[in-house]
Amino acid sequence: MDTMKDIFIKWFMNINTFLIHLSSGRIGTQLGAQTILILTTMGRKSGQPRSVPIAYFFYEGKYLIVESNWGKDNHADWYLNLQKQPQASIEVKGQTIKVNASFAEGEGYALLWEYLTKKHPPYLQYQKMTKRKIPIVVFDQSI
């Protein structure tokens, strides 16, 4: 059963997605120090497109997303969708970009984790809240 916090998060994310789409990225893409994009994945069970607003970082020509899921022990649905189908799209500043997802591992993961936690220190707290290693998703633009 969803907690009130989970219900609020879902409600907020739905409204934020609506505002980003409505304004072509002029509203809802900057939340505090974080920059937000819309990630659209293919639902692994439904086969339907699923969109979610999520913080991203642009690093060395690639888009990065941290799958912290607010420090929960389970993975976010969008992450599980990408594991099944890594082709997705992102909407950045009103522009839709087709991307392929990969998952950082090994030394690359360590370097990106250091970069990302310096940019957004709350990820360190999320890691303390969960037993799982928080994944980093790397998006390359598909041609």
C-alpha positions in Angstrom: 0.0 0.0 0.0 1.2 3.5 -0.8 2.2 5.8 2.0 1.1 9.4 2.0 4.6 10.3 0.9 4.4 8.0 -2.1 1.0 9.4 -3.0 2.3 12.9 -2.8 5.4 12.1 -5.0 3.2 10.5 -7.7 0.8 13.5 -7.6 3.6 16.0 -7.8 5.3 14.1 -10.6 2.1 13.9 -12.7 1.5 17.7 -12.3 5.2 18.5 -13.0 5.0 16.4 -16.2 1.9 18.2 -17.3 3.4 21.6 -16.7 6.6 20.7 -18.6 4.6 19.5 -21.6 2.2 22.4 -21.5 5.0 25.0 -21.4 7.4 23.2 -23.8 9.9 23.0 -21.0 9.7 26.6 -19.7 7.9 25.6 -16.5 8.9 22.7 -14.2 12.3 21.9 -15.5 14.2 23.7 -12.8 13.5 22.5 -9.2 16.0 24.1 -6.8 19.5 23.2 -8.0 18.2 20.2 -10.1 17.4 20.3 -13.8 14.5 18.1 -14.8 13.7 16.2 -18.0 10.8 13.9 -19.1 11.9 10.3 -19.6 9.5 8.2 -21.7 10.0 4.4 -21.5 8.0 1.5 -22.8 6.1 -0.2 -20.0 7.6 -3.6 -19.4 4.2 -5.1 -18.6 1.7 -2.9 -20.4 3.7 -2.2 -23.6 2.5 1.4 -23.3 4.6 4.6 -23.1 5.3 5.7 -19.6 6.6 9.3 -18.8 8.2 10.5 -15.7 9.9 13.8 -14.7 13.4 13.2 -13.3 16.5 15.1 -12.4 19.4 14.7 -14.9 22.9 15.8 -15.4 24.7 16.5 -18.7 28.3 15.2 -18.6 30.7 14.7 -21.4 28.0 14.8 -24.1 25.8 12.3 -22.3 22.7 12.5 -20.2 22.9 10.9 -16.8 20.1 9.9 -14.4 20.6 8.5 -10.9 18.0 5.8 -10.0 17.9 6.7 -6.3 14.1 6.1 -6.0 14.1 8.4 -3.0 16.3 5.9 -1.1 13.8 3.0 -1.3 14.9 -0.6 -1.4 13.0 -1.3 -4.6 13.9 0.0 -8.1 11.8 2.6 -9.8 9.4 1.3 -12.5 11.1 3.4 -15.2 14.4 1.7 -14.4 12.9 -1.7 -14.7 11.3 -0.6 -18.0 14.8 0.4 -19.3 16.3 -2.9 -18.3 13.7 -4.7 -20.5 13.8 -2.1 -23.3 16.8 0.3 -23.3 15.5 2.4 -26.2 13.6 5.4 -24.8 13.1 9.2 -25.3 13.9 12.2 -23.2 12.4 15.6 -23.5 14.9 18.3 -22.6 14.0 22.0 -22.9 11.1 21.2 -25.2 13.1 19.0 -27.5 12.5 15.2 -27.7 15.6 13.1 -28.2 15.7 9.4 -28.9 18.2 7.7 -26.6 19.7 4.3 -25.7 20.2 3.5 -22.0 23.2 1.8 -20.6 24.0 1.3 -16.9 27.3 2.5 -15.4 29.5 -0.2 -14.0 33.0 -0.7 -12.4 35.4 2.2 -12.6 33.1 4.2 -14.8 30.4 3.9 -12.1 32.8 5.1 -9.4 33.9 8.1 -11.4 30.3 9.1 -12.2 29.1 8.5 -8.6 31.8 10.9 -7.3 30.8 13.5 -9.9 27.1 13.1 -9.3 27.3 13.2 -5.5 29.4 16.4 -5.6 26.7 17.9 -7.9 23.8 16.6 -5.7 25.0 15.4 -2.2 21.5 14.0 -1.1 22.3 11.0 -3.3 24.8 10.0 -0.5 21.9 10.0 2.0 19.7 8.0 -0.3 22.5 5.4 -0.6 22.6 5.1 3.2 18.8 4.5 3.3 18.9 1.5 1.0 20.7 -1.8 0.8 20.9 -1.8 -3.0 23.6 -0.1 -5.0 22.0 3.0 -6.6 22.3 2.6 -10.4 23.4 5.4 -12.7 21.8 5.3 -16.2 23.7 6.8 -19.1 21.8 7.9 -22.2 23.4 8.1 -25.6 21.5 9.8 -28.4 20.4 7.2 -30.9 20.6 7.9 -34.6 
